[in-house]
């Protein structure tokens, strides 16, 4: 199969969908790989590395003119013209972006497979997980940075000073993002509270992170009480394929102290904070009700080399399968088929269709096969 790898164009998005080592494996399997010039430069991979691995360096147009196109982030408006009936394998987050992308995917009859809705045999999200882990770590780093007074924060440093903890971190969500954020904050020495929906997780979280971690069930009353004296709030709520619910209300944000920080990692799925709106690495924050909001939609791009290596380690086996079997790979593997978001002009992920109020455009993959 002919595989195309365009350069990412989202703001400061320096990740790339395949490493030279991945290209080498795909070429060895008999596939042709076309990669846009300088696609890997931001992650530290040179064009020469890709050429040695067997890739052909091409223009953006040529990269998109492939049977299988692999990317990192969703196509932006200036890329819509390249969409066709190819297989597109990337993060899509359709419920959290403008409906125009979904409309274009339907119009062009693109077979669009989203990393974030592919599941494994255990029902987990193996392609989203590595980026969620990096985003959880990043949320604490960015939160601590913006708490500094020169950056507009209230001046609280998350960490210990001679054994005494400083700063309270409230993590809303107990999945991969939440666990990594809690580990990072606890590692600094801050006081950490996790709010989740599964009371049975408390014992596991205390074992995995620290016995000092506080765990509470996610209720409006608990959130309102805990958020009022938090220095950093991390939104880490996920409903696979669907828009994240606004579990943190405007009234809760209003109760926070001036100069505190919210990092809404859920923003790529629409955000779980009522006052959150998407931002970029170029302009990452804004202030509302005196609270600094950091809502960058591609947070792992801040560390593109680490993120690229973690992501491509997870995605390459799926890319190999797609390249070898095409759409039959989805028919043969139901959990892989859960990643399919659009096919033959229809939405094939019910959560996406419901979130976008486009249920008349929904058809199950089985009914179209």
C-alpha positions as CSV (number, residue, x, y, z in Angstrom):
1,X,0.0,0.0,0.0
2,X,1.1,3.6,-0.6
3,X,1.3,5.5,2.7
4,X,1.5,9.3,2.9
5,X,2.8,11.3,5.9
6,X,2.0,15.1,5.7
7,X,3.8,17.6,7.9
8,X,1.6,18.8,10.8
9,X,0.4,22.4,10.5
10,X,-1.5,23.0,13.7
11,X,0.1,25.7,15.9
12,X,3.5,24.6,17.0
13,X,2.7,21.0,16.3
14,X,6.1,19.4,15.8
15,X,5.1,15.8,16.2
16,X,5.2,13.4,13.2
17,X,3.1,10.3,12.5
18,X,6.0,7.9,11.9
19,X,9.7,7.8,12.8
20,X,12.5,6.7,10.4
21,X,12.5,3.3,12.2
22,X,8.8,2.9,11.5
23,X,9.4,3.8,7.9
24,X,12.1,1.1,7.7
25,X,9.6,-1.5,9.0
26,X,6.8,-0.5,6.6
27,X,9.2,-0.5,3.6
28,X,10.5,-3.9,4.6
29,X,6.9,-5.1,4.6
30,X,6.6,-4.0,0.9
31,X,4.8,-0.7,1.4
32,X,5.8,2.6,-0.3
33,X,6.1,5.5,2.1
34,X,5.9,9.2,1.0
35,X,6.7,11.7,3.6
36,X,6.4,15.5,3.2
37,X,9.8,17.3,3.4
38,X,10.7,18.5,6.9
39,X,7.8,16.6,8.4
40,X,9.9,15.2,11.2
41,X,12.3,18.1,11.7
42,X,10.5,19.5,14.8
43,X,10.8,16.1,16.5
44,X,14.5,15.8,15.6
45,X,14.1,13.5,12.6
46,X,15.9,14.7,9.5
47,X,14.8,14.2,5.9
48,X,18.1,12.2,5.4
49,X,17.0,9.8,8.1
50,X,13.8,9.1,6.3
51,X,15.5,8.7,2.9
52,X,18.0,6.2,4.4
53,X,15.0,4.3,5.9
54,X,13.5,4.1,2.4
55,X,10.9,6.9,2.3
56,X,10.4,9.2,-0.7
57,X,10.5,12.9,0.2
58,X,7.5,14.6,-1.5
59,X,5.3,17.8,-1.5
60,X,2.3,18.1,0.7
61,X,0.0,17.4,-2.2
62,X,1.8,14.2,-3.0
63,X,1.8,13.0,0.6
64,X,-2.0,13.4,0.7
65,X,-2.4,11.6,-2.6
66,X,-2.0,8.2,-0.9
67,X,-4.2,5.2,-0.2
68,X,-3.4,5.5,3.6
69,X,-2.6,8.9,5.1
70,X,-1.3,8.9,8.7
71,X,-1.1,12.1,10.8
72,X,-1.0,13.2,14.4
73,X,-3.7,15.9,14.6
74,X,-7.0,16.5,12.8
75,X,-7.0,18.1,9.3
76,X,-7.3,21.9,9.5
77,X,-9.4,24.0,7.1
78,X,-6.5,24.5,4.7
79,X,-6.1,20.8,4.4
80,X,-9.7,20.0,3.6
81,X,-8.9,20.3,-0.1
82,X,-6.7,17.2,0.2
83,X,-9.4,15.0,1.7
84,X,-10.6,12.2,-0.6
85,X,-11.7,8.6,-0.3
86,X,-8.4,7.7,1.2
87,X,-8.0,6.0,4.6
88,X,-7.1,8.7,7.2
89,X,-5.6,7.5,10.5
90,X,-5.0,10.3,13.1
91,X,-6.4,12.0,16.2
92,X,-9.7,13.5,15.1
93,X,-11.6,14.5,18.3
94,X,-14.6,15.3,16.1
95,X,-16.9,16.0,19.0
96,X,-14.6,18.8,20.2
97,X,-13.8,20.6,16.9
98,X,-15.9,22.5,14.5
99,X,-18.6,20.4,12.7
100,X,-17.1,21.6,9.4
101,X,-14.4,18.8,9.6
102,X,-17.0,16.1,10.0
103,X,-19.0,17.6,7.2
104,X,-16.0,17.5,4.9
105,X,-15.1,13.9,5.8
106,X,-18.6,12.9,4.9
107,X,-18.7,14.9,1.7
108,X,-15.4,13.5,0.6
109,X,-16.4,9.9,1.7
110,X,-13.1,9.7,3.7
111,X,-12.5,6.5,5.7
112,X,-11.5,8.3,8.9
113,X,-10.1,6.3,11.8
114,X,-9.5,8.1,15.1
115,X,-6.7,7.1,17.4
116,X,-8.7,8.2,20.4
117,X,-11.6,5.7,19.9
118,X,-9.6,2.6,19.0
119,X,-9.8,0.1,21.9
120,X,-7.9,-3.0,22.8
121,X,-9.1,-6.4,24.2
122,X,-9.4,-4.9,27.7
123,X,-11.6,-2.1,26.5
124,X,-8.8,0.5,27.0
125,X,-7.6,3.2,24.6
126,X,-4.1,2.1,23.6
127,X,-3.4,4.9,21.1
128,X,-4.8,7.7,23.3
129,X,-3.1,6.5,26.5
130,X,0.5,7.6,25.7
131,X,-0.6,11.2,24.8
132,X,-2.8,11.3,27.9
133,X,0.1,10.4,30.0
134,X,2.3,13.1,28.6
135,X,-0.6,15.6,28.8
136,X,-1.1,14.7,32.5
137,X,2.6,15.4,33.2
138,X,2.5,18.6,31.1
139,X,-0.6,19.9,33.0
140,X,1.3,20.0,36.2
141,X,4.4,21.6,34.6
142,X,2.4,24.3,32.9
143,X,0.2,24.9,36.0
144,X,3.2,25.4,38.2
145,X,4.8,27.7,35.6
146,X,1.7,29.9,35.4
147,X,1.3,30.0,39.2
148,X,4.5,32.1,39.3
149,X,3.9,35.8,40.0
150,X,5.9,37.0,36.9
151,X,3.5,34.8,34.8
152,X,0.4,36.3,36.4
153,X,-0.1,33.7,39.1
154,X,-0.7,34.0,42.8
155,X,2.8,33.1,43.6
156,X,2.4,29.6,45.1
157,X,5.0,27.1,44.1
158,X,3.9,23.5,44.0
159,X,6.4,21.5,46.0
160,X,8.1,20.9,49.3
161,X,10.3,23.3,51.2
162,X,12.2,21.5,54.0
163,X,9.6,18.8,54.1
164,X,6.6,21.1,54.2
165,X,4.2,20.8,51.3
166,X,3.0,23.9,49.4
167,X,0.2,24.2,47.0
168,X,-3.0,22.3,46.5
169,X,-3.7,20.4,43.2
170,X,-7.2,19.3,42.4
171,X,-7.4,16.6,39.7
172,X,-10.8,16.1,38.2
173,X,-10.8,12.6,36.6
174,X,-9.1,9.4,37.6
175,X,-8.1,8.0,34.1
176,X,-4.6,8.1,32.5
177,X,-4.4,11.9,32.4
178,X,-5.6,12.2,36.0
179,X,-3.2,9.5,37.4
180,X,-0.2,11.0,35.6
181,X,-1.1,14.5,36.7
182,X,-1.5,13.3,40.3
183,X,1.8,11.5,40.2
184,X,3.6,14.5,38.9
185,X,2.1,16.9,41.4
186,X,2.7,14.4,44.3
187,X,6.3,14.0,43.1
188,X,6.8,17.7,43.5
189,X,5.5,17.5,47.0
190,X,2.1,19.3,46.6
191,X,-1.1,18.3,48.3
192,X,-3.1,16.3,45.8
193,X,-6.8,15.6,45.7
194,X,-8.3,13.4,43.0
195,X,-12.0,13.5,42.2
196,X,-13.3,10.5,40.4
197,X,-16.4,8.4,39.8
198,X,-15.2,5.0,41.1
199,X,-14.9,4.8,44.8
200,X,-13.1,1.4,44.5
201,X,-10.2,3.2,42.8
202,X,-9.1,5.0,46.0
203,X,-7.1,2.0,47.4
204,X,-5.4,1.5,44.0
205,X,-4.5,5.1,43.6
206,X,-3.0,5.3,47.1
207,X,-1.0,2.2,46.3
208,X,0.1,3.4,42.8
209,X,0.8,7.1,43.7
210,X,1.0,7.8,47.4
211,X,-0.8,7.1,50.6
212,X,-1.0,10.9,51.0
213,X,-3.3,11.3,48.0
214,X,-6.9,12.3,48.8
215,X,-9.7,10.7,46.9
216,X,-13.3,11.9,46.7
217,X,-16.3,11.0,44.6
218,X,-17.2,13.5,41.9
219,X,-20.2,15.3,43.1
220,X,-21.1,19.0,42.7
221,X,-20.9,19.5,46.4
222,X,-17.4,17.9,46.7
223,X,-16.1,19.8,43.7
224,X,-17.4,23.2,45.0
225,X,-15.8,22.6,48.4
226,X,-12.4,21.4,47.1
227,X,-12.0,23.9,44.3
228,X,-12.4,27.0,46.5
229,X,-8.9,26.6,48.0
230,X,-7.1,24.9,45.1
231,X,-4.1,26.5,43.5
232,X,-4.2,24.3,40.4
233,X,-7.2,22.5,39.0
234,X,-6.7,19.9,36.2
235,X,-9.6,18.9,34.1
236,X,-9.1,15.2,33.1
237,X,-12.5,14.0,32.1
238,X,-13.0,11.7,29.2
239,X,-16.0,10.1,27.4
240,X,-14.5,8.3,24.4
241,X,-15.7,9.9,21.2
242,X,-18.1,12.2,22.9
243,X,-18.0,15.8,24.1
244,X,-16.7,16.0,27.7
245,X,-19.3,17.2,30.2
246,X,-19.0,20.5,32.0
247,X,-18.4,19.1,35.5
248,X,-16.7,22.3,36.6
249,X,-19.3,25.1,36.5
250,X,-18.8,28.8,36.1
251,X,-19.9,29.3,39.7
252,X,-17.1,26.9,40.9
253,X,-14.5,28.9,38.9
254,X,-15.8,32.1,40.5
255,X,-15.1,30.6,43.9
256,X,-11.4,30.2,43.1
257,X,-8.8,32.7,44.3
258,X,-7.3,35.3,41.9
259,X,-4.1,34.0,40.2
260,X,-4.9,30.3,40.6
261,X,-4.8,28.2,37.5
262,X,-7.0,25.8,35.5
263,X,-5.6,23.4,33.0
264,X,-8.3,21.7,31.0
265,X,-6.8,18.7,29.3
266,X,-10.3,17.7,28.2
267,X,-10.4,20.7,25.9
268,X,-9.6,18.6,22.8
269,X,-13.0,16.9,23.4
270,X,-14.8,20.2,24.1
271,X,-13.5,20.8,27.7
272,X,-14.9,19.8,31.1
273,X,-14.8,23.4,32.5
274,X,-17.7,25.7,31.7
275,X,-15.4,28.7,31.3
276,X,-12.8,26.8,29.1
277,X,-12.2,27.6,25.4
278,X,-9.5,26.3,23.1
279,X,-6.1,28.0,23.1
280,X,-2.8,27.4,21.3
281,X,0.9,27.1,22.3
282,X,1.4,30.6,20.8
283,X,-1.3,32.1,23.0
284,X,-1.9,29.5,25.7
285,X,-3.8,31.3,28.4
286,X,-6.5,33.8,29.2
287,X,-8.0,35.0,32.4
288,X,-11.7,34.7,33.4
289,X,-13.0,35.5,36.9
290,X,-9.4,36.2,37.9
291,X,-8.4,32.6,37.2
292,X,-5.7,31.7,34.6
293,X,-7.0,29.2,32.0
294,X,-4.6,27.0,30.1
295,X,-6.5,25.2,27.4
296,X,-4.1,24.2,24.7
297,X,-5.7,21.5,22.4
298,X,-2.4,19.8,21.6
299,X,-0.5,19.8,24.9
300,X,1.9,16.9,24.1
301,X,3.3,18.9,21.2
302,X,5.3,20.9,23.8
303,X,7.5,17.8,24.0
304,X,7.4,16.6,20.4
305,X,10.3,14.1,20.5
306,X,9.1,12.2,23.5
307,X,5.5,12.4,22.3
308,X,6.4,11.2,18.8
309,X,8.3,8.2,20.0
310,X,5.6,7.3,22.5
311,X,2.8,7.8,20.0
312,X,4.4,5.9,17.1
313,X,5.3,3.0,19.3
314,X,1.6,2.6,19.9
315,X,0.3,3.3,16.4
316,X,2.8,1.5,14.2
317,X,1.3,-2.0,14.7
318,X,-2.1,-0.7,13.7
319,X,-0.6,1.2,10.7
320,X,1.1,-2.1,9.6
321,X,-2.2,-3.9,9.8
322,X,-4.1,-1.2,7.9
323,X,-1.4,-1.1,5.2
324,X,-1.6,-4.9,4.8
325,X,-5.3,-5.4,5.0
326,X,-7.0,-2.0,4.2
327,X,-10.5,-1.7,5.5
328,X,-10.6,-5.5,6.0
329,X,-8.4,-4.8,9.1
330,X,-11.5,-3.2,10.7
331,X,-13.8,-6.0,9.7
332,X,-11.4,-8.6,11.1
333,X,-10.8,-6.7,14.4
334,X,-13.9,-5.3,16.1
335,X,-11.9,-3.2,18.7
336,X,-10.0,-1.6,15.9
337,X,-13.2,-0.9,14.1
338,X,-14.3,1.2,17.1
339,X,-11.8,3.7,15.8
340,X,-13.7,4.3,12.6
341,X,-15.5,7.6,12.7
342,X,-16.6,8.2,9.1
343,X,-17.1,5.8,6.2
344,X,-18.8,5.9,2.8
345,X,-20.3,9.3,3.7
346,X,-21.7,8.3,7.1
347,X,-20.7,8.8,10.7
348,X,-19.9,5.4,12.2
349,X,-19.2,6.4,15.8
350,X,-22.5,7.0,17.6
351,X,-20.9,9.1,20.3
352,X,-19.7,11.6,17.7
353,X,-23.0,11.7,15.9
354,X,-24.9,12.4,19.2
355,X,-22.4,15.0,20.3
356,X,-22.7,16.8,16.9
357,X,-26.5,16.4,16.7
358,X,-26.0,14.5,13.4
359,X,-27.7,11.2,14.2
360,X,-29.5,11.1,10.8
361,X,-25.9,10.7,9.4
362,X,-25.1,7.8,11.6
363,X,-24.8,4.2,10.3
364,X,-23.0,1.3,12.0
365,X,-20.0,0.0,10.2
366,X,-21.5,-3.4,10.1
367,X,-24.5,-2.1,8.2
368,X,-22.2,-0.5,5.6
369,X,-19.8,-3.5,5.2
